[in-house]
């Protein structure tokens, strides 16, 4: 029985690629140094899978930034502003597209479906020229082959690539990227020919858009694409891989009818209805079914006995020789290896499986299906499953009772937002176009060392508090010197906005090396929610009160919202997600009320990931948005009218959920806008009325590029054309932790200068 892995984490068990990338970007190491680290990581991953007995090992899933940008490079689809002169695309052009440079902005970045991973959005137009400009897929296949490992090269499928693209700025309104399908297929043909010549036997095309609600024209594009590629694919086995949700019946019918396709991969963890579809509609007798029964999105060990039962049922439908055991999606969305977790509680550790352990699970199921069941492994798994179900640390009756009591109320603040804003203005006395930042300030090497030494008990709490206090004082002083209106304390005590809160809430566990890539070199370490959630004590009041005592200006209390904590954690899978979210909301509500009691008059509850959790199917969106928005309202329903509640969102497409954002009933929302070419503003141009305060970001913080006062001023003027003057705030797109002070100071200075300039213009126009 065969086994398959859709994809694998790239960063390395100790984030080796992250550090190599950052060293290269800082000009501390060479391109050759970076390539050597990458090659070592790839070699290690391939050998690990081969040794575990995996038959279908993926290649070309490694990336220096993301797989969609890799495809843009492969197709030579470089926007004109980067002045690419042809030839093989190197790091200079590649990283300029991803991060921008001193003179040019980066391309838009958005979330990869409903994950916390991001991709660089292709910018295409009717005149975009395509050429084979990156041979990465072929070179990595050859690299693995030289090690004696025959891999399955993975390409982002041509239809999904175009459906994930956007029209370039300035193209005609009716232009649809999918119209370029016949222009990109010749490049795919070249890649296929090279892979075939190199000896590839299989090619995997990732077509995840198949799980979305596609119209007949979009579905026809799949038929057209793979029919057009059929002759070039002759002699190869072709796998179309889908993931993250059910495949709708119409899409299932389309792809099971494709003649050029040998195998189909389905996510049977998040796609339970697909399993029903296979049973009811049947499966083509001449194709392989790659059954994604091992969860690639979470860190819980699967129930091996249950999964084996599912596979045996599928075996009766597709046949023993046509069934392949697989992961539900790429393992890049989970942590690398549980072996590296030396401090994790033994009981909780027995419930988990990271990427390396999931590879073992896949192979164990394949062997069991072939009649070579590892009884000891299955017995240990069954014991761990039973332990988790019966453990007293998982359930808290008091928390469950409080969450159940939430039913029957929508938890809205009593007074409407316009009346609240009026009361808040009387108290805060802010100017027109008030300036603020999103929360974090640069995390210097010294600051990271201070936190690390405190966690390792190398310095006392007194020394730690003194160091953090000094950092906060410097951040406050800088903001006052820049003349920012509403301040933040810079979050020097926090390594991560979710991890920080999870460490102080019950029901959470933490890893030492459970890193997951978010984008580029940015890694996060998601907490593990294993049980019912509550707040034993105040989490931020000490630091926020300290910061407020340093200034007469309003100081934001900074919290992460319940939906974002949920979506950026590895969440327990033994109860509905909304129940866990309501528990977190009650914990954050306690913190909000303690901050208010401590004299904090502006409290920001970030919901950066609210849009990220939106289901991929329209029919499921309303239920999610109802409980997600309700969870946010729970957190602040009890505060006074004079307490200003902010929220923040970033790097997703918000236009389609704008009415739910309004329904959150926050007093002020700051929201990413500049990197996405001000796409957010279009919703207001189309007539949506927004009565609360709003701060669409005026510059992109994920690029080292420093904007000018004139550029920011122009951006604010575009906002004023569609938003009322008295509700507009001026702020960056997102937090500043990934930037350097040499970038932050001039950028914020330009931002404040632009706001003051426009205030003067508005005053003189009266």
LOGUVEX-194576 format. One record per atom (N, C-alpha, C): residue in one letter; y, x, z. Coordinates in steps of 0.05 Angstrom, whole numbers, plus 5000, padded with zeros to 4 digits. Atoms other than C-alpha are relative to their C-alpha. Layout:
N
AYXZ...
end
This chain:
766
X497650175000X500050005000X502550185000X497749835004X506750294979X502349935019X497750044982X513050385021X502550114986X497449955014X520450435002X502349995020X497550004984X527150595034X502349954981X497850075018X533350275002X502150234999X498049784997X538050835027X499950115028X500249864974X539151305085X502850095009X497449904991X545051525130X500650274989X499249755014X549052095100X501350205019X498449824983X553052385158X498550215014X501649814986X547352745190X499849925030X500450084973X544652675261X502250075019X497849924983X550553045291X502750004985X497550035017X555852835239X500750254985X499549755014X555053485201X501849974976X498350045024X558153195138X502849935007X497350064991X564152915175X501650255004X498549754993X566053595202X500450184975X499749845024X564753935135X502249884982X497850135016X569253425099X502750065011X497449964988X574853495148X500950294999X499449725003X574454245147X501050064971X499349965028X574854225071X502849884994X497450135004X580753735071X502350165013X497949844986X584454185121X500250284989X499949735013X583254785075X499050225018X501249804983X579155135128X497350104990X502549915012X572955185085X500149944970X499950035029X571255205011X498349774991X501750215012X568154704964X497050085002X502849914999X561855134964X498949965028X500850064973X561555075040X499249715004X500550284999X561954325035X497449924986X502350065016X556754294981X497450105013X502449894986X551954725022X499249825022X500750194978X552354255082X498749754988X501150245012X551153665036X497250044989X502649945011X545253995002X497950025022X501849984977X542054165069X499349735012X500550274989X542853445093X498149854981X501750145019X539853165029X497150095002X502749894998X533953635033X498549915025X501250094975X532653455105X499149714999X500650295002X532852705090X497649964983X502250045018X528152745031X497450105012X502549894988X523153185068X499049825023X500750174977X523352725129X498549754989X501350245011X521552115086X497350074987X502549915012X516252495048X497950045021X501949944978X512952735112X499149745014X500750264987X513152015139X498249834983X501850145018X509051795079X501349794982X498650205017X514451395042X499450084970X500649955029X512551324968X502550004983X497650035016X519151084939X502450105016X497849874985X524451564966X502549994983X497650025016X531551434943X501550274997X498149785004X536251964914X502649884989X497350095008X543651904896X501149795019X498850184980X544851494959X501950175018X498149824986X548452104988X502849974987X497350015012X556052074978X502050155018X497949864986X562152484997X502149795010X498150214990X566051825006X498649735000X501650255002X562451194980X498849984973X501650025024X557550984927X501549864977X498450135022X562550544889X501950204988X498349795011X567451114882X498350204984X501849835015X561551544859X499549884972X500550135026X560351024804X502550004983X497549975014X567751024786X500250284987X500049735011X567051774777X498050034977X502149995021X560651704737X501049874974X499050145023X564151224690X502750114989X497449885009X570551644685X502249805001X498050224998X574551024706X502350085019X497949894982X580251434737X502649874992X497350115006X586951074742X501850214989X498349815014X592251394698X501750175019X498149854983X596651604757X498950265011X501249754990X591652144777X499950224979X499749805022X592652504710X497450164997X502549875005X585352654698X499850074970X499949915028X584553054634X497250024987X502749995011X577152934622X498250215013X501849814989X571053344637X498749895025X501350084975X566753314700X502049965022X498150054979X570552994757X499450165025X500449834977X571553484814X501149885025X499150104975X573553414886X503049935000X497150055000X581053434871X500649714992X499550275009X581052794830X498549805018X501650184984X575452474871X501349935026X498850054974X578852554938X502949894998X497450125005X585652384909X499749694997X500550295003X582851704889X499449875027X500950114974X579751614958X502250015022X498249954977X585351885003X502950024992X497349955008X591551964960X500650305003X499149724995X595352624960X503050005006X497249984992X602352874974X501949824984X498250155017X605352484916X498949734991X501250255012X600451924898X498549855022X501550164981X597651344938X497049984993X502950035005X590151244946X499549734987X500950265009X586350674913X499549825023X500550204979X585150044952X497350055013X502549984985X579750065006X499549735012X500750254987X576049445029X497250015010X502650014987X569849235067X497849964980X502450035017X562949295035X498649755010X501250264993X560748565038X500749935029X499350084972X560248345111X499250225020X500649774983X559349045140X502650145009X497749834993X564049545174X500250254983X499849785020X562850025117X502149924980X497950065019X568450085066X499450134973X500249875026X568850244992X502850004986X497649985016X574350454944X499849814976X500250215020X575849874898X500950114973X499349915027X575650054824X502449844989X497650125013X582249904786X499550014970X500750005028X580649684715X501849824984X498450165019X584349414655X498849994973X501250025027X582949214583X500050274985X499849755014X584949914561X498750245015X501449794985X580850304613X497950134981X502049855016X576850844577X497850115018X502349914984X569951004602X498650234986X501649775010X566051654594X498350115022X501949894980X560351994629X501350255013X498349804988X564352414678X499050115026X501249884976X559852544738X497049984997X502949985004X552652774732X498550015026X501049984973X551352704806X497149885003X502650134998X545452214799X497850174989X502149835013X541652684753X499750265016X500249744986X543253324791X498649965027X501350044975X540953024857X497049934996X502950055006X534452764825X498650274996X501249745006X533153474799X499850175025X500049854975X534953764867X497649935017X502350094985X529653344901X497450094987X502449925015X524653494846X499350295004X500449724996X525654234857X498750055028X501349984974X523354114929X497249895000X502650125002X517053784903X499949715007X499950294992X519453074919X501149844976X499150185022X519752554864X501349765012X498450214988X525152054881X500649784981X499050235016X527951394857X503050024999X497149995001X535051514833X501249725003X498750264994X539650954857X502849994987X497450045013X545550694816X501149735009X498750274997X550550144833X499849864973X500550145026X548649634780X502649934985X497650045016X553549514723X501449745006X498650264996X554848774738X501350005028X498849994973X555948874813X502550185000X497749815001X560549464798X502549854989X497750155011X565049014755X500849775017X499250224982X564748424802X501450095025X498749884977X567048884858X502750134993X497549875009X572849154816X502349805001X497750175001X579848894812X501750074975X498349935022X584848844755X502150205009X498049804994X589449444754X502849875000X497350114998X596749334770X501349994972X498650025025X600649074711X498449884977X501550115022X594948804669X500549704999X499650295004X595248094641X498549845021X501050164977X594047554693X497149914996X502650125005X587847274659X497750214997X502149795004X584147944655X497949995021X502350004982X577247954686X498450254996X501549755003X573748624699X497349974987X502750045012X567048324679X500050014970X499849995029X569648294608X499550284989X500449725008X568749054606X497050084999X502849934998X561149014612X498950164977X501049855023X559649234541X501250284997X498849745001X564349824550X498850205020X501249814980X560850114611X497050044995X502949975004X553650004588X499350254985X500749755013X553850604540X499850245019X500149794980X555251054600X497449985016X502550044986X549450754638X497750094983X502149925019X545150874576X499750305000X500149714999X547051614578X498750105026X501249924974X545351674652X497049955000X502950075000X538651324642X498550204983X501449815017X536951784584X499750275013X500249744986X538452404626X497949995022X502050024978X534352144685X497249994989X502750025012X528551974639X499250284990X500649735009X528952674608X499350195023X500549834976X528952974678X497449945013X502650064989X522452624694X499949765018X499950234982X524652004733X498049794990X501950215006X519351464736X501149725007X498850254991X523350934772X503150045001X497150004995X530850754774X500649755016X499250234984X533850304827X502949934994X497350105004X539849884809X500749815023X499150174978X543449604870X501949784988X498450225010X546048914851X500449805023X499850174976X548148624918X501749754995X498450245005X553048124887X498349764993X501850225007X546947714868X499649805024X500350184977X546947424939X502549825004X497550164998X553947124929X499849754983X500050245016X555746454898X501250074973X499149925027X556046654825X499849764981X500050215020X557746194767X498150084977X501949965022X553446124704X500850244982X499149785016X557846614666X499350275013X500649754985X556947154720X497050055000X502949975000X549447034723X499150094972X500749935027X549047084647X500650304995X499349725003X552247774653X497650185008X502449844992X545948024689X497950004978X501950025022X541547764633X500950174977X498949855022X546148074581X499750305005X500049714994X546648754616X497250124999X502749884999X539248864628X498549964974X501150035027X537448604559X501150224983X498849795016X542349094529X498950275007X501049744991X539449664570X496950024996X503050015001X532149454556X498850234984X501349785017X530749964500X500350275014X499649744986X533750544540X498350025025X501750004976X529750334601X497050004994X502850015008X523250314562X498650265010X501549784989X518050754595X500750065029X499249964972X521550714663X499349745016X500250234982X520150264722X502849945011X497350074992X526449884741X499949815024X499850174976X527949604810X502949905002X497450124993X533749124822X499949935030X500050034971X535449144895X502449815009X497950174989X539248584932X499850025030X500049984971X541248555005X502349845012X498050134983X545348235061X499949705003X500150294998X543647505048X497849894982X501950145018X539246995013X500950034971X499450025029X538847024937X499949714993X500150285007X540846334912X497949954978X502250085018X535745954870X500750084971X499249945027X539746044805X499950304994X500149715003X540346794815X497150105000X502949934999X532946844833X498749954973X501250075026X531146494768X500950204979X498949815020X535746964729X498650275001X501049724998X533047624756X497050014997X502950005003X525747424758X499249974970X500550045029X526447284683X500750254984X499249775014X529047974665X497650174991X502349865011X524148324618X500050305007X499849714995X526749034631X499450085029X500149944971X525848974706X497149995009X502849984990X519349194740X499749905028X500250084972X520949054813X502649875010X497750134988X525548624855X500050045030X499949954971X527948794925X501749795013X498750224986X529948244974X500350075030X499549984971X532948255044X498649765013X501450224988X527947835083X500649985030X499050034973X531547935149X502349805001X497750195002X538247605131X499549804978X500650185022X534947245073X497549845004X502450154994X529846795105X499549784979X500450205020X531046265052X498850124974X501349875024X529146764998X497050015003X502950014995X522346805031X498949734993X500950285007X521746045024X500049974970X499850025029X524046114951X497650134986X502349855011X518546624936X497549825003X502450174995X513446144967X500049754982X499950255015X515945524931X500250044970X499649965028X518245794864X498050204987X501949805011X512946334858X501450264993X499049735006X513747054837X498650104974X501349925025X512547364768X497650195004X502549854997X505547644762X500250294992X499849725010X507848274726X502150175014X497949854986X513148494776X499250075028X500349924972X513248864842X502049865018X498250114980X516148534904X500450215021X499249814978X519849024949X501049835023X499450194979X519748635013X501550135023X498349884979X525448815060X499649875027X500750124975X522248655126X500950175024X499049834978X525049235167X503050004999X497150055000X532249095188X501650264998X498349775004X537149605160X502849975012X497350054989X543249295195X500150015030X500050014971X541149315268X498150215011X501549774988X537849795317X497749905017X502250104985X532549345347X497450064986X502749965011X525249535337X499049724990X501050265011X522048995293X497549935015X502550094990X516348575317X497950054979X501949925021X510848925278X497949794994X502150205005X505648385287X501149774984X498750225015X510447845262X500550084971X499449905027X512648275203X497550034983X502649965014X505448435185X499049724990X500850275008X504047685184X501549904976X498350075023X509847575136X499050144975X501049845023X507248125090X497349904990X502650105008X500247855090X500349734985X499550255013X502947175070X501150064971X499049925026X506847505013X497850124982X502249875015X500647894992X498449794986X501650215013X497147234976X501549894976X498450115022X502847054929X500350204978X499449805021X504347714893X497750194994X502249815004X497848094901X500450265015X499949754984X496148714942X501350234985X499149775015X497849204886X503049974992X497250055009X504748894873X501949975024X498350034977X507448874944X500750275012X498949744989X511849444971X501549935025X498650044975X514149475043X502650165000X497449885003X521549625047X501949935023X497950084981X527849615089X501649774988X498450235009X532449015084X502450084983X497749895014X538149445059X500050305005X499749714993X540450175063X500150045030X499949944972X539450485131X502750145008X497449884994X546550765126X501649845021X498650184982X548750175169X498950025029X501149974973X544650405229X500350305008X499849724991X544651035272X497650164990X501849835014X540651635251X497250035013X502649934988X535251825301X500149965031X500150064972X533451565370X499250255017X500849754986X530652255388X502450145012X497549874991X537852495397X501249865025X498950154977X539051985453X498650075026X501349904975X537252365516X501049865025X498850134976X541651945563X499649705000X500450295001X539651245542X497849915019X501950124982X536050825593X497249964986X502650005012X528550875581X499049724991X500950275007X527250125582X501449904974X498550085023X532849975532X499150164976X500849825023X530750575489X497449904988X502550095011X523850275482X500349764982X499550235016X526949665449X501250064973X498349925023X530550065395X498550154978X501049835023X529250375327X502450074983X497949915018X534450795290X498850064973X501049965028X533851005217X497450154999X502549845001X528551535230X497649845010X502250174990X524351035270X499449774981X500550215020X525250505217X498450104976X501749885020X522350975166X497049995009X502750004988X516251025212X498949715000X500850285000X516050265219X499149914972X500750075028X516050175143X497250114993X502649885007X510250655135X497749895017X502150114983X506350365194X499149724989X500750265011X506749675162X498550034974X501449955026X504649945094X497150085005X502749914993X498650295125X498349775011X501550234988X496749675165X499149804979X500650195021X497049245103X497750114982X502149885016X492449745068X497450035016X502449994984X487449685125X499850245018X500049774983X489450305164X502049975023X498150074979X492949995223X499950205023X499849824976X495350465279X500149825024X500150194978X493050045337X501750075024X498449914977X496450465390X503049954995X497250055007X503150415353X500749715002X499550294999X502549665346X499949895029X500250084972X500449585419X502550075015X497549924987X506449985443X502449834992X497950185010X510949565399X499949735013X500350274988X508148915427X500950015029X499249984972X509249165498X503050025003X497049984999X516549345483X501349734994X499050275006X517648655452X499849825024X500450164976X514848325514X501950085023X498249904980X518948765560X502849904996X497350095006X525348575525X500449705006X499850294995X523947825529X500049935030X500350074972X522347845603X501950165019X498449834983X527348365628X502349845014X497850154985X532048085683X502850104993X497449895006X537648535658X501349874975X499150125025X538248125594X501649755006X498850264996X540147445623X501649995026X498350044976X545747255672X500749705000X499750294999X545546515691X503049925003X497250074995X552846515715X501650024974X498649975025X555346785648X499349784980X500950215018X551146295609X501249735007X498850254991X553845715651X503049994992X497149995007X561145935639X500349964970X499850035029X559945995564X499349714991X500850275007X556545315561X502349805006X497750174992X562645005596X502349994980X497849995020X567045195537X499949774981X500350225019X564444615496X501849775009X498450234995X569044025490X503050055001X497249935001X575644405486X500550194977X499549815022X579044765428X501850235010X498649774987X582945215477X502550094985X497449945012X589745175444X502150025022X497750004982X596145365479X501549744997X498850274999X600044745499X502449984981X497550015015X606644915465X499650114972X500449905027X607245015389X501350274996X499249725003X608645705361X503050034997X497149965004X615945595340X501449985027X498850024973X617745375411X499450255016X500849764985X613945965440X501750244990X498549775011X617446465393X502949995010X497350034990X624146185415X500250095029X500149924972X622346275489X499650305002X500649724999X619746975475X502550174992X497649865009X626047185438X502150015021X498150004977X630346985497X499350215020X500949804980X626147435541X500150294989X500349735012X625048025493X502550104987X497549935013X631748015456X499650214978X500649815022X628948365394X501949964977X498350025024X633048515332X498549864977X501450085025X631648225263X498250224991X501949805010X625748575230X499250205022X500849824978X623148855296X497850204991X502049795008X619149505288X498050045023X502149934981X612649675322X497850164985X502449875012X606150055310X497649845009X502350174996X599049795313X498550065026X501349944974X596550155375X499550295005X500749724994X593650845369X502050204988X498549775010X597351505359X498050234995X501949785007X594352165334X498350095023X501949904980X588252395372X499750304995X499949715004X589553135379X497450135011X502349844990X584253675392X500150015030X499749974970X586953765463X499349745014X500650264988X586453015477X497149944999X502950045002X579352975452X498550185020X501349814981X577553585494X500349895029X499550114974X580653255556X498049775006X501950224995X576452625548X497150105002X502749895000X570153025532X499350145026X500549854975X570853465593X499949815024X500150194978X572152865638X497349855000X502650135002X565852515612X497850185009X502149814992X561853145624X500350105029X499549934971X564553185696X500850295003X499049734998X567753855681X502850015012X497450014987X574553625706X500049755018X499950224981X576453155763X501549764988X498650245010X579052445754X503150055003X497249954997X585752685781X501250164977X499149845022X586353215727X500149844974X500150175024X584252715674X502349804999X497850194999X589252185695X502650134995X497549855004X594752705697X500450064971X499949935028X593052925627X500649764982X499550255015X592852215599X502849905004X497250094994X599352045634X502050164985X498249825015X602752645602X500049924970X500250085029X600152425533X501549744995X498650265002X602651715544X503150045001X497149954997X609451975566X501250124974X499149885025X610052395502X500249794978X500050215021X608251795458X502349805005X497750184994X613251345494X502650134993X497649855006X618651875488X500550014970X499849985029X617251965414X500949734988X499350265011X617651215400X502949935007X497250054992X624251165439X501950164983X498449835017X627051745400X500249904971X500150125027X624951405335X501449735000X498750264997X628150765361X498349774991X501950235005X621950325353X500549795022X499250224982X623049645385X497949925020X502250074982X616249455414X498050234999X501549754998X612250045439X497149965005X502849994992X604950225448X499650255017X500549764983X601950725496X498450214985X501349815017X598051065440X497050025003X502950014995X591050935469X498750285003X501249734997X589751665490X497450005016X502450024984X584351435538X497649904984X502150135016X580251135481X499150174977X501149875023X575751475432X499649804977X500750215019X574050815398X500849735012X498950254990X577150125403X497949805010X502150174991X570449775413X498450135023X501549854980X566650305451X501450005028X498549984975X572150355503X499649745017X500350254985X571549615522X497149955007X502950044994X563949595517X499150165024X500849844978X563450155567X500749875027X499150124975X566949715618X499049715003X501150274998X563249065604X497050015006X502850014995X556448875630X498649894975X501550095023X550948745579X500150204976X499749805022X552749365537X498550265008X501149734997X549050025528X501350184979X498649815018X551650665495X498350244993X501449775010X549051235455X501750255001X498649755001X550851965452X500650074971X499849925028X549652065378X499449774980X500550245017X549051355350X502249954980X497750025018X554351485297X499249864974X500350145025X555051045236X502550044983X497749965017X559551185176X501549744995X498350235007X565350715166X501350034973X499049935026X568751055108X500650305000X499449715002X569651775083X498750155023X501049854977X569052215145X500149845025X499750164976X570551655193X497449885009X502450114989X564751495238X500649845025X499750164976X564050985293X497350015015X502450004984X559050945350X499849725013X500150284990X557550195358X498549985026X501550064975X555749965428X497649824993X502350175003X549149605437X500349775020X499950244982X549748895464X497149915004X502850074995X543048785497X499749765018X500250224981X544648245548X502649845002X497650174996X549647725573X502350175008X497649834998X556747985574X502049885021X497950074981X561847965631X501750245007X498149784993X567748375658X499950045030X500149964971X566448675727X502750055012X497349944989X573648925735X501950054977X498049955021X580249035698X499550254985X500749785018X579749505639X502450164991X497749875012X586749665614X502649985016X497550064984X591749435667X501250255011X498949754988X592450115699X501750164980X498649845020X594350475635X502449854988X497850155011X598749915607X502349985019X497950014980X602549845672X501450275003X498849734999X603550595675X501950044976X498349965024X606250605604X502649835001X497650184998X610950005617X502050115020X498249894980X613750365677X501750234989X498649775012X616150935631X502249914982X498050095020X620750495588X501049735007X498950274996X625249895590X499449824976X500750155024X622849685521X497349865004X502750134997X616949195514X497850194993X502449845005X610249555518X497749824996X502450185005X604249225486X497750085018X502749964989X597949135525X498149994976X501749975024X592449335476X497149935006X502850094996X585848965473X498649974973X501650075024X580248885422X498949725004X500850284998X578548165407X497049965000X502950054997X571747845418X498550014974X501550005026X569947755344X499750294990X500149725009X571548485329X498050165017X502049874983X567548735389X497249924991X502750095010X561748305364X499350134974X500749905027X562148515291X499850304998X500149705000X563049255308X498050115021X502149924982X557149275356X497349954987X502750085006X549649265348X499449775019X500150244983X548648555372X497149915005X502750114993X542648255408X499249794979X500950195020X538447855360X498149785011X501650204987X535147395411X501549755007X498450244997X540746885413X502149994978X498050025021X545946615363X502450185006X497749824997X551747085351X502449875013X497750134988X556846565370X499849975030X500350014971X553946505440X500950265013X499149734990X554947255451X503050024997X497149975004X561947205422X501649845021X498750154980X563946655470X500050145027X500249854975X561547085528X502150225000X498149785002X565847665504X502949885002X497350124999X571847195495X500849945029X499450064972X571446985568X500750265015X499449744988X571447715589X502850104993X497449925009X577547865547X502249825011X498150194988X581047235574X500850105028X499449904973X580447525644X501950244998X498349765003X583648175620X502849924992X497450095009X589347815584X501649895024X498650124978X591147425646X500750215022X499349784981X590948055690X502450164989X497749865012X595648405641X502649855004X497650174997X600447825643X501050015029X499349994972X600247825719X501350265008X498949744994X601948565718X502750054987X497349985012X608348435679X500150084971X500149935029X606048595608X500749744984X499150245014X609848105563X499249984971X501050005027X606948305496X497150105001X502849924998X599348325490X498849974972X501350005027X595748505425X497049995003X502950044999X588648255416X499050044971X500749935027X586048605354X497549844990X502350125013X581548205308X499750124972X500249855025X580848735254X497649914984X502650065014X573748505237X499449704997X500550285003X574647755236X499149924972X500750065028X574447715160X497350134992X502449855007X568848225157X497549845005X502450154993X563947755191X499649744984X500250245015X565147195141X497450004983X502550015016X558446975111X500550034970X499749955028X557247155039X499749754983X500350255014X555746435020X502049805010X497950194993X561145905018X499049795020X501050224983X556745385051X499850075029X500349914973X556345805114X502650095013X497549894990X563646005121X501349835021X498550174982X566445395157X499050025029X501149984973X561645445216X500850275013X499149744989X563146195225X502950005008X497150004994X570646105221X500749835024X499550184978X570445535270X499650145027X500549874974X567145935326X501550265003X498549744998X570646595309X502949955008X497250064993X577646295311X500149885028X500150124973X575745885373X499850235021X500349774981X573546535407X502650145006X497449874996X580346845395X501849835017X498250174985X584046245422X499249995030X500950004972X579746255485X501350235016X499049764986X582446945502X502849975011X497150014993X589746735508X501049725005X499150284997X589845985519X501549955026X498850054974X592246055591X502650145006X497649854994X598346505583X502649834998X497450145001X605746305591X501150004972X498750005027X610046125531X501550264995X498449755003X614146755544X498350254996X501749785005X608147205537X499250004970X500450005029X607647415464X497350124993X502749915007X600647465436X500050094971X500349895027X599647925376X497150024993X502749925009X593448035334X500450184976X499949815023X591848545280X497549984984X502350015019X587348525218X500550214979X499649795021X585949055166X497650024981X501949915021X582249255102X497949804993X501750215011X579348605079X501849824983X498550205015X581348045032X500649765017X499350214981X585047555077X500949744987X498750245012X587947075026X498249755001X501850235000X581746635025X499649885027X500350114974X581946535100X502749965014X497450014988X589446475111X500449765018X499750244983X588945765139X498550045027X501449944975X583946015191X501750205017X498249814986X588746585208X502249855014X497950174988X594246075219X498949855024X501350154979X589345675262X499450165025X500449834977X588446275308X502349965020X497750084984X595346075334X501150245016X498749774987X597646785351X503049984995X497150005004X605046895360X500950194978X499349805021X605147515315X497450114990X502349865011X600047795267X501050244984X499549775017X600448505238X497550034983X502250025018X596148565177X500250214977X499949815022X594249095125X501049884975X498850115024X598149005061X500650214979X499049815020X600649645028X497850124983X502149875015X594049965008X498849814979X501250195018X591749324975X502149894980X497950075020X597949304929X501349735007X498550244990X601148754972X498749744991X501550245009X595648264951X500549775020X499650204979X596847895017X502549824994X497550155004X603947684995X499649784980X500450205021X601147294936X499549725012X500650254988X598646754983X502549855009X497550134992X605646625008X501749924975X498650085025X608446624937X498849744989X501350245010X603446074923X500549765018X499050234985X606645634976X498949965028X500950034972X602845755041X502350065019X497849964980X607745675099X498850125025X500949874976X606946145157X502350005020X497850044981X611145975218X500050205023X500149804978X608946525267X501150264990X499149735008X611247245267X497950144984X501949875017X608047675214X501050274991X499249735008X608148425199X498050114979X501749875020X604848595132X500650305000X499649714998X603749345134X501850114978X498149895019X609249755100X499250274989X501149755012X605350395089X497150045009X502949964997X598050625084X499650245019X500549784980X595851035145X497550164994X502549855006X589251255114X500450214979X499349795019X592851725067X501950195014X498149814988X596352365087X502849994988X497450025014X602052175040X502149875018X497750104983X608852055074X501849844982X498350175016X612751465046X503050065005X497149974997X620251495034X501349755012X498550234990X625451035066X500349794977X499550185022X626850744997X497549844993X502550135006X619550594984X499449775020X500650204979X618750235050X502149774998X498050215003X625349865040X499349814977X500850175023X623049614972X497749815008X502350164992X616549375003X500949775019X499050214982X620248995058X501549784985X498550205016X624748665006X498149814986X502050175012X618548404971X499049795020X500950184979X616348105037X502149795006X497850194994X623147785049X500349794978X499850195021X622647444982X498149765004X502050224995X616747025008X499749925029X500250064971X617547035084X502749975012X497450044986X623046795130X500850265015X498949764988X627447355157X499350015030X500350004971X626647135229X497150025010X502849974991X618947195229X498850274991X501149755012X618147865193X500250235019X500149754985X615948485231X499550234981X500349765016X615949195205X498150205014X502149844987X609749625219X498350134979X502049885019X604550085187X497749814996X502350165006X598149815158X498049985024X502249984980X593750035217X500850215021X499549804979X593150495277X500250284989X499349745009X595251225272X498150235010X501649804986X589451585307X498950214980X501249815019X586751915243X502150184987X497949845012X593452215224X500950225018X498949784984X597052835247X502949935006X497250064992X603852825283X501950094978X498249915022X606853215224X500249794978X499950225019X605252605181X501349755013X499250244986X606652065233X503049995005X497250004993X613652275254X501849934976X498350075023X616952275185X499549724989X500750275010X613251645164X501249785017X498850214982X615451245225X503050024999X497149975002X622451525219X501049864975X499350155025X622751265147X499749705004X500550294995X619950595170X502449885016X497850104983X625350505224X502650014984X497549985016X630850745177X500149774980X500150225020X628650225125X500749745014X499550254985X628649665177X503049985007X497250004993X635649865201X501849954976X498450035025X638349915130X500049714991X500250285009X635849215114X501349815020X498550164980X638548935179X503050004993X497149975007X645449195159X500649844975X499650155025X644748905089X500049705005X500250294994X642648225117X502549905016X497650084984X648448225167X502549984982X497650005017X653648395114X499949784979X500350215019X650847855068X500749725011X499450264987X652347305119X502949914994
end
